[in-house]
Amino acid sequence: AAVTVMDSWNMSAALNDDGSITFNNFEGYSSLRVFFNEDDTVYAPAQTFMGYDENTYETVYYLVVPAASKNKTPMEAYNDRITGTYENGKITLDAWNAIKTTAYFSENLGNLYPADVTTMIVAPNAHAAIVEWGFFNDGWGTMEGEELRNVYVEQESNDVYIYNFNNYGGCSAKFELDGQNYKMHSDPEFVAFKQIEDKADADYFLKAISIAEGQTDENVAPDNNVVEGRIIDAHTIGFGNAGFFNTNGAYTMNLFSDVYIELDNPLDLSNTAISSVNSDKQATGVKYVNMMGVESTTPFSGINIVVTTYNDGSHNAVKKLLK
């Protein structure tokens, strides 16, 4: 399943006069129009958008259809509808895909995704401040501190699901709360994201990593540890030392030095070792990180990620505009 956070890919929603909703920049391409039924079900008629063929350098067309219609010709599938449901502010679309075709809509040239996609569209309820590693001539170092990205977080008992935290379509992670710490669940269903067409690296997984001297983009590898993080407080969780690898264990993209996720709604910590934030904790240090990932003990002019360390070992990171 893939969760599309409302402003991922700069997606926005527009209410139409007939009560339907048009999602602009759906999948980063075009728009998708969704209609509502009285029984809280929804449907989306087959819709088209343009794409770009990296092999032929030509414009191609895609027809978004229910998964059951993906092997039809575009003309045969044109009247088929994607079905779904609406509940608690979430639109969930049943399995769908897109038929690749020409401007004449005469041929089925394959599908957009190698696996069918079930998509939930929802407004964000959290944001992530991310600092990434990069490789420089003198070795690995902090590459950039990215601006806050909107994400969506759900909790089921001690499991926390984080969707779209790095803006790759459908990218998500599942973490298990464990006292003051949490660990990434090993189920790949919640850590992979979809890729277009038949690219070799179709599945990526978030794995722990140790940065060592002499590593390059070619030889960096995951270690055997799970990705671990810390519950900073009921509104803030974070993790670091992680990166994306394909199923063969090859590094693919995005090495995360630090990720801090701040939630609009607090986590339920009643079943963990933390039931409330320690009111006696005191700040022991503050550092400032600019948008290039440079750290300082004094503020930068402009956007800063302000990381506060407390006497219990916890951290808190907030984004501030300082002059």
Secondary structure, DSSP 8 states (H G I E B T S, - for coil): -EEEETTGGG-EEEE-TTS-EEEEEETTTEEEEEEE-TTSEEEEE-EEEEEEETTTTEEEEEEEEEGGGTTS-HHHHTT-EEEEEEETTEEEEEEEEEEEE-TT------BSSSS-EEEEEE---EEEEEEEEEEETTEEEEEEEEEEEEEEEEEETTEEEEESTT-STT-EEEEEEETTEEEE---GGGT----STT-S---EEEEEB---TT--TTT--B-SS--EEEEEETTEEEEEEEEEEETTS-EEEEEEEEEEEEESS----TTSS-SS--TT--EEEEEEE-TT--EESS--SEEEEEEEEETTS-EEEEEEEE-
